[in-house]
Amino acid sequence: MDKEFDYEVPPGLPGVGVGSVVRVGLNGRKVDGWVVATGFHGAPGFDSVAADRLTPVLSVAAHGVDPVVAEMSEWVARRWCGPRRSVLRSATPVRKRSRAAHETHGHVRPVEDAVATAAHGLLDAGGGLLMVPPLASALSAVTAAASAGTVLVVCPTLRMARLGAAYLRRRGCTTAELPDEIDAALAGRDVVVGSRSAVLAPCAGLAAIVVIDEHEESLHEERVPTWWAAEVAIERGRRAGVPVILTSAVPSARSEMILGPATTVREATTVRESGWPAVTVVDLSGVSVGGSLLTSEAIETVRTSLGRSLLVLNTKGTGRLMACRRCRTILACSGCGSAVAVKDGATTCSQCHISTEAVCGECGGTSLLNVRPGVSRLAADLASATGANVAEVTAGAEDIDGSADAWVGTDALLHRVRDASCVVFLDVDRDLAAPRSSATRELLASFARAARIVGRDGRLIVQTRQPDHPLLVALASGDLRSWLHDDVSLRRRLGLPPFSETAVITADVAMDESTVPVVGGADWALTDGTLTVRAADATTLREFVDQLRAGVQGHVRVAVNPPRI
């Protein structure tokens, strides 16, 4: 239940305060609950039940929720239109019993590099956004912040958190790895580090918060409410009065928007030239639309590579990638660049809702092809052409062949393989023109992930029929900052996320147009029982959701601002 009840705190029961996890009686059962407010009976908000009818609290757990986070949980629930108890559950340590731990601090040896210098400037400015190239370490910002007190570090994955903690210990920091070392975090350490839910964790002596790779999708909570760790970190830092640094090689548009128009953005400029591996853009415009994506560059790379090669081809999704049969140009929206669906001789953009005649904008041709190669066929062709041991890897694969010379698969490869000498993106056009406003940002994140896999001496090869696409030009030239600025300006002009709020809504009962409320500033579309809403701002979206829930007789699930939309 997502409701509040009044209980009596009996004399002699210490440790009950905002955020405490307590054992109480409820309808004949003993259940756990969270204390969200305390006060004397008769005070405003505590006089709804007669004093003699209040049930006493039975016991209190050793570990609870940080008081600041407990109060902030209401804001998180409203911001992402979900139950408050789910936020409190995410903030509650898995182990509620305490173990002996004492405050311990080390002799931190800060790293003197461009990242640390930029981090010091952000700390003095009260926080901001730090662009760190993929081959540079954002942990230099952590050691810089640790000189002033305890730093809470939020990483996209537990593996990254563990590796980061090991590095920080070598730099003289004492660490507490969450969720296992919650007692150390409460006692006091130089650095408290964990994955997404660590942003809600208790942290003694909090002096700064650092979010690593704020652009990663894993920092978005998958359960309702679908909160975003970077935005929660900013709010927690504001309430606690501590600076918050968001680091990223490819900052998200939402991070700059959330931080505000006066966002302090620093870039580690002295490592910029060496911050990315060599990037080669291969033009596919001379290759037949129906031809193989295994170009001479891709085959030669696998043959001559001193290490493993990764060949990435994303075939997920239902968007149709259309190309002109005559000039091989990919059909895309003239407004936002997304792919367009062809139906009854017309193209329609799912983002801008602009409909035009199904004609190639380059040559005027009307004969179109649906480009759809497969990963399995490419793996077989590559093995035949090179004689190498080629393995296929997809998101559903349980194991990967460690003896393979090359792997072919979807972008699941970039999450499952730790090192390679070269990464080849066989066809990025379907990703550039995917019918999602987040498509180009998703591809840019994949580039950054691939850069870390190949390292400083590796190579990134990008095959495309759009070599003049602004993103690819910026990637090859190393001037990503300009493209990021232009992309944010385009999103603001078109009212695309993050300059609008989006929600994907489902219910356990059938929804129809009669159940959808009419709210000014909110547009919606109902497809196969899923309601997609785009509102001008968060307040309008909350009003829409509140009215919808009041009119639907059933459970409504709301995913606010999902990472792929």
Secondary structure, 3 states (H helix, E strand, C coil): CCCCCCCECCCCCCCCCCCCEEEEEECCEEEEEECCCCCCCCCCCCCCCCHHHCCECCEECCCCCCHHHHHHHHHHHHHCCCCHHHHHHHHCCCCCCCCCCCCCCCCCCCCCCHHHHHHHHHHHCCEEEEECCCCCCCHHHHHHHHCCCEEEEECCCHHHHHHHHHHHHHCCCCEEECCCCHHHHHHCCCEEEECHHHHHCCCCCEEEEEECCCCCHHHECCCCCCCEHHHHHHHHHHHHCCCEEEEECCCCHHHHHHHCCCCCEEECHHHCCCCCCEEEEEECCCCCCCCCCCCHHHHHHHHHCCCCEEEECCCCCCCCCEEECCCCCECECCCCCCEEEEECCEEEECCCCCEEECCCCCCCCCCEEECCCCHHHHHHHHHHHHCCCEEEECCCCCCCCCCCCEEEECCCHHHHCCCCCEEEECCCHHHHCCCCCCHHHHHHHHHHHHHHHHCCCCEEEEEECCCCCHHHHHHHHCCHHHHHHHHHHHHHHHCCCCCCEEEEEEECCCCCHHHCCCCCCEEEEEECCEEEEEECCHHHHHHHHHHHHHHCCCCEEEEECCCCC
